[in-house]
Amino acid sequence: MDRLMKTAALVAGIAVGGPAIAQDILVVAHGQANDPFWSVVKNGVDMAAKHTGANVEFRSPETFDMVQMSQLIDAAVNQEPDGLVVSIPDADALGPSIRRAVEAGIPVISMNSGSDISKELGALLHVGQDEFTAGKVAGEKLAEMGGTTGICVNQEVGNVSLDLRCEGFAEGFGGSVEVIPTQNDPAEVQAKVQAALDSNPDIDTVMGLGASLVGEPAVAAVEAVGRTGEVNVASFDLSAGFLEDVAAGNAAFAIDQQQFLQGYLPVVFLAMNASYGLVPGGNVPSGPNLITTDKAAQVVELSAQGIR
């Protein structure tokens, strides 16, 4: 916590050390700020705004809606901001709007999703993790733990980044993998995971793509069928509840992509670019980091505070 704050203050100090310029920076994300994951991203955005003095606004569609998101990007371009931060869960749907921003001379940085297409669309850089690689790392780890039959629970089918997580998991895992599609509803997730476990007793691994929406209800489903300790549950991203499950040995690990940095760093980079023309020369990987039992307790408090 202290180290993060000191680093943030140092970067912010560099960003605002010159003449006071009130930059206008817009952030358009595919996830809503009331989603536990995206609330952490927004906390990073808000802290960057405070540290840099920039005027920053976070926008997102009401649901996972690429048409609405492309419209939000178009509206942002029309405002002619000093910088634009975007997530890119679907390059086909959002590419034309992002290219329009670049052609208008607006510096664009992508974050969270779209690392594979960001440069091609004209973004300066990407802040995030390679989702396929992260999924593969998780799959390999779960295979090392003895897994042979798994399910990958996808709460946002059509989000390319989440699809890549499942694909990477399947390759790294090497065993039998079935994708279970759900909505962003923990109750539905628990019911579907429990149904899968009931119908196939060979399932020994559950890969979730979101800690609070999938990881926690998956742990509850495993407990409900009386297989705690027999079925390994892992999840992308963090929540205080899932970290407590990991610390207690009821879940295998969480994959931390440090989404706070995905909100914070692009805003700081764009503010520095607007003031001084300074910008990193390449992508910034924010993850993956595996949070296992020995590490989980250390980050529970920070997760509850909306930083991890």
C-alpha positions as CSV (number, residue, x, y, z in Angstrom):
1,M,0.0,0.0,0.0
2,D,2.7,2.5,1.0
3,R,4.9,1.6,-1.9
4,L,2.1,2.0,-4.4
5,M,1.1,5.4,-3.0
6,K,4.7,6.6,-3.0
7,T,5.1,5.5,-6.6
8,A,1.9,7.1,-7.6
9,A,2.8,10.3,-6.0
10,L,6.2,10.3,-7.7
11,V,4.7,9.8,-11.1
12,A,2.0,12.4,-10.5
13,G,4.6,14.8,-9.3
14,I,6.5,14.5,-12.6
15,A,3.2,14.9,-14.5
16,V,2.2,18.2,-12.8
17,G,5.7,19.6,-12.2
18,G,5.4,22.1,-15.1
19,P,2.9,24.8,-16.0
20,A,-0.6,24.1,-14.9
21,I,-2.6,22.8,-17.8
22,A,-6.1,21.4,-17.2
23,Q,-6.1,18.4,-19.7
24,D,-9.4,16.9,-20.7
25,I,-9.1,13.1,-20.7
26,L,-12.0,10.7,-21.4
27,V,-12.1,7.1,-20.5
28,V,-14.6,4.8,-22.4
29,A,-14.7,1.2,-21.0
30,H,-16.9,-1.8,-21.8
31,G,-17.5,-2.6,-18.1
32,Q,-19.7,-0.6,-15.7
33,A,-18.3,1.2,-12.7
34,N,-20.7,-0.7,-10.4
35,D,-19.1,-4.0,-11.5
36,P,-16.6,-4.9,-8.6
37,F,-13.8,-5.3,-11.1
38,W,-14.4,-2.1,-13.0
39,S,-15.0,-0.1,-9.8
40,V,-11.3,-0.8,-9.1
41,V,-10.4,0.5,-12.6
42,K,-12.4,3.6,-11.9
43,N,-10.7,4.1,-8.6
44,G,-7.4,4.1,-10.5
45,V,-8.8,6.7,-13.0
46,D,-10.0,8.9,-10.1
47,M,-6.7,8.8,-8.3
48,A,-4.9,9.7,-11.5
49,A,-7.2,12.6,-12.0
50,K,-6.5,13.8,-8.5
51,H,-2.7,13.4,-8.9
52,T,-2.5,15.1,-12.3
53,G,-5.2,17.7,-12.0
54,A,-6.7,16.6,-15.3
55,N,-10.4,16.7,-16.0
56,V,-11.2,13.0,-16.4
57,E,-14.6,11.4,-17.1
58,F,-15.3,7.6,-17.0
59,R,-18.0,6.4,-19.3
60,S,-19.4,2.9,-20.1
61,P,-22.5,1.4,-21.6
62,E,-25.2,0.2,-19.3
63,T,-24.6,-3.4,-20.3
64,F,-22.0,-5.2,-22.5
65,D,-23.1,-3.5,-25.7
66,M,-20.6,-2.8,-28.4
67,V,-22.9,-0.6,-30.5
68,Q,-23.5,1.7,-27.5
69,M,-19.8,1.6,-26.7
70,S,-18.8,2.7,-30.2
71,Q,-21.3,5.5,-29.9
72,L,-19.7,6.6,-26.6
73,I,-16.3,6.7,-28.3
74,D,-17.7,8.7,-31.2
75,A,-19.2,11.2,-28.8
76,A,-15.9,11.4,-27.0
77,V,-14.1,12.2,-30.3
78,N,-16.5,14.9,-31.0
79,Q,-15.5,16.6,-27.7
80,E,-11.9,16.8,-29.0
81,P,-10.2,15.8,-25.6
82,D,-6.5,15.9,-25.0
83,G,-6.5,12.1,-24.6
84,L,-8.7,9.1,-24.9
85,V,-8.5,5.8,-23.0
86,V,-10.4,2.8,-24.3
87,S,-10.8,-0.9,-23.7
88,I,-11.1,-3.0,-26.8
89,P,-13.1,-6.2,-26.1
90,D,-14.3,-6.3,-29.8
91,A,-12.0,-4.8,-32.4
92,D,-14.4,-5.4,-35.3
93,A,-17.1,-3.4,-33.6
94,L,-15.0,-0.6,-32.0
95,G,-12.1,-0.3,-34.5
96,P,-13.7,2.3,-36.8
97,S,-14.5,4.6,-33.9
98,I,-11.0,4.2,-32.4
99,R,-9.4,4.9,-35.8
100,R,-11.6,8.0,-36.1
101,A,-10.2,9.3,-32.8
102,V,-6.6,8.6,-34.0
103,E,-7.3,10.3,-37.4
104,A,-8.7,13.3,-35.5
105,G,-5.3,13.7,-33.8
106,I,-6.5,12.5,-30.4
107,P,-3.8,10.4,-28.5
108,V,-5.4,7.1,-27.6
109,I,-4.2,4.5,-25.1
110,S,-5.9,1.2,-24.7
111,M,-6.3,-0.7,-21.5
112,N,-7.5,-4.0,-20.1
113,S,-8.5,-5.6,-23.4
114,G,-7.1,-5.3,-26.9
115,S,-3.4,-5.8,-26.5
116,D,-3.3,-7.8,-29.7
117,I,-5.0,-5.1,-31.9
118,S,-4.2,-1.9,-30.0
119,K,-1.1,-0.9,-32.1
120,E,-2.8,-1.7,-35.4
121,L,-5.7,0.6,-34.5
122,G,-3.2,3.5,-33.9
123,A,-3.1,3.5,-30.1
124,L,0.1,4.8,-28.5
125,L,0.3,1.8,-26.2
126,H,-1.6,-0.7,-24.2
127,V,-1.8,-1.2,-20.4
128,G,-3.0,-4.7,-19.4
129,Q,-2.2,-8.3,-19.6
130,D,-2.1,-10.8,-22.6
131,E,-5.3,-12.7,-21.8
132,F,-4.5,-15.9,-23.8
133,T,-1.1,-16.1,-22.1
134,A,-2.6,-15.5,-18.7
135,G,-5.2,-18.3,-19.3
136,K,-2.4,-20.7,-20.4
137,V,-0.4,-20.0,-17.3
138,A,-3.5,-20.7,-15.1
139,G,-4.2,-23.9,-17.1
140,E,-0.7,-25.2,-16.7
141,K,-0.7,-24.5,-12.9
142,L,-4.1,-26.3,-12.5
143,A,-2.8,-29.2,-14.5
144,E,0.3,-29.4,-12.2
145,M,-2.2,-29.5,-9.3
146,G,-3.6,-32.8,-10.8
147,G,-6.5,-31.4,-12.9
148,T,-7.7,-33.5,-15.8
149,T,-11.3,-32.4,-16.4
150,G,-12.3,-28.8,-16.2
151,I,-14.9,-26.2,-17.0
152,C,-14.3,-22.6,-17.9
153,V,-17.1,-20.3,-16.7
154,N,-17.6,-17.3,-19.0
155,Q,-19.9,-14.6,-17.7
156,E,-19.6,-12.4,-20.8
157,V,-19.5,-14.5,-23.9
158,G,-18.6,-12.4,-26.9
159,N,-16.0,-10.4,-25.0
160,V,-12.9,-11.4,-27.0
161,S,-10.7,-11.0,-23.9
162,L,-12.7,-13.5,-21.9
163,D,-12.9,-15.9,-24.8
164,L,-9.1,-15.8,-25.0
165,R,-8.8,-16.6,-21.3
166,C,-10.8,-19.8,-21.8
167,E,-8.8,-20.7,-25.0
168,G,-5.5,-20.1,-23.2
169,F,-6.8,-22.1,-20.2
170,A,-7.7,-25.1,-22.4
171,E,-4.3,-25.1,-24.1
172,G,-2.4,-24.9,-20.8
173,F,-4.6,-27.4,-19.0
174,G,-4.3,-30.0,-21.7
175,G,-7.2,-32.1,-20.4
176,S,-10.9,-32.0,-21.2
177,V,-12.4,-28.5,-21.0
178,E,-16.0,-27.3,-21.4
179,V,-17.0,-23.7,-21.6
180,I,-20.0,-22.9,-19.4
181,P,-21.7,-19.6,-20.6
182,T,-23.6,-17.5,-17.9
183,Q,-24.7,-14.0,-17.3
184,N,-23.3,-11.5,-14.8
185,D,-25.4,-13.1,-12.0
186,P,-23.7,-14.9,-9.2
187,A,-26.8,-16.9,-8.4
188,E,-27.0,-18.2,-12.0
189,V,-23.3,-18.9,-11.9
190,Q,-23.6,-21.0,-8.8
191,A,-26.6,-22.9,-10.2
192,K,-24.8,-23.7,-13.5
193,V,-21.6,-24.7,-11.9
194,Q,-23.5,-26.9,-9.4
195,A,-25.4,-28.5,-12.3
196,A,-22.2,-29.2,-14.2
197,L,-20.6,-30.8,-11.1
198,D,-23.8,-32.9,-10.5
199,S,-23.9,-34.1,-14.1
200,N,-20.2,-34.9,-14.5
201,P,-18.4,-36.2,-11.4
202,D,-15.1,-36.3,-13.3
203,I,-14.9,-32.5,-13.2
204,D,-12.0,-31.6,-10.9
205,T,-11.2,-28.1,-12.0
206,V,-13.3,-24.9,-12.3
207,M,-11.7,-21.8,-14.0
208,G,-13.6,-18.6,-13.4
209,L,-13.1,-15.4,-15.3
210,G,-14.1,-13.0,-12.6
211,A,-13.6,-13.4,-8.8
212,S,-16.8,-11.9,-7.4
213,L,-19.1,-12.8,-10.2
214,V,-17.8,-16.4,-10.8
215,G,-15.0,-17.3,-8.4
216,E,-17.0,-16.9,-5.2
217,P,-20.2,-18.6,-6.4
218,A,-18.1,-21.4,-7.9
219,V,-16.6,-22.1,-4.5
220,A,-20.1,-22.1,-3.0
221,A,-21.2,-24.6,-5.7
222,V,-18.4,-26.9,-4.9
223,E,-19.2,-26.7,-1.2
224,A,-22.9,-27.4,-2.0
225,V,-22.1,-30.7,-3.7
226,G,-19.8,-31.7,-0.9
227,R,-16.6,-31.7,-3.0
228,T,-14.5,-29.0,-1.2
229,G,-10.9,-30.1,-1.3
230,E,-11.6,-32.3,-4.4
231,V,-12.3,-29.7,-7.0
232,N,-9.8,-26.9,-7.6
233,V,-11.4,-23.5,-8.2
234,A,-9.3,-20.7,-9.6
235,S,-10.4,-17.3,-10.9
236,F,-9.1,-14.3,-12.8
237,D,-9.1,-11.0,-10.9
238,L,-9.6,-10.4,-7.2
239,S,-12.3,-9.9,-4.6
240,A,-11.9,-9.8,-0.8
241,G,-14.3,-12.8,-0.6
242,F,-12.4,-14.9,-3.1
243,L,-9.1,-14.1,-1.6
244,E,-10.4,-15.3,1.7
245,D,-11.4,-18.5,0.0
246,V,-7.8,-18.8,-1.3
247,A,-6.3,-18.1,2.0
248,A,-8.5,-20.7,3.7
249,G,-7.6,-23.3,1.1
250,N,-11.1,-23.5,-0.4
251,A,-9.8,-22.1,-3.7
252,A,-6.5,-22.7,-5.6
253,F,-5.5,-19.2,-6.6
254,A,-6.5,-15.9,-8.2
255,I,-5.0,-14.2,-11.2
256,D,-4.3,-10.6,-10.5
257,Q,-4.0,-8.3,-13.6
258,Q,-3.8,-5.2,-11.3
259,Q,-6.7,-3.4,-12.9
260,F,-6.1,-0.4,-10.7
261,L,-3.0,0.3,-12.8
262,Q,-5.1,-0.1,-15.9
263,G,-7.2,2.9,-14.9
264,Y,-4.4,4.9,-13.3
265,L,-1.5,4.7,-15.7
266,P,-3.2,5.6,-19.0
267,V,-4.5,8.8,-17.5
268,V,-1.1,9.7,-16.1
269,F,0.6,8.9,-19.4
270,L,-1.9,11.0,-21.4
271,A,-1.6,13.9,-19.0
272,M,2.2,13.8,-19.3
273,N,1.9,13.5,-23.1
274,A,-0.4,16.6,-23.2
275,S,2.0,18.6,-21.0
276,Y,5.4,17.5,-22.1
277,G,5.1,15.1,-25.1
278,L,6.3,12.3,-22.9
279,V,4.9,8.8,-23.3
280,P,6.3,5.3,-22.8
281,G,7.8,3.6,-25.9
282,G,5.8,0.4,-25.6
283,N,3.0,-1.6,-23.9
284,V,2.9,-1.9,-20.1
285,P,2.1,-5.4,-18.8
286,S,0.0,-5.2,-15.6
287,G,-0.2,-8.9,-15.1
288,P,-0.6,-11.8,-14.8
289,N,0.3,-12.5,-11.1
290,L,-0.9,-15.6,-9.4
291,I,-2.1,-15.0,-5.9
292,T,-1.8,-18.3,-4.1
293,T,-2.6,-19.3,-0.5
294,D,0.6,-17.9,0.9
295,K,-0.1,-14.5,-0.7
296,A,-3.8,-14.1,-0.4
297,A,-4.1,-12.8,3.1
298,Q,-1.7,-10.0,2.3
299,V,-4.0,-8.4,-0.3
300,V,-7.4,-9.0,1.2
301,E,-7.5,-5.5,2.8
302,L,-6.3,-3.8,-0.4
303,S,-9.0,-5.6,-2.3
304,A,-11.6,-4.5,0.2
305,Q,-10.4,-0.9,-0.3
306,G,-10.8,-1.1,-4.1
307,I,-7.1,-1.1,-5.0
308,R,-6.4,-4.8,-5.6
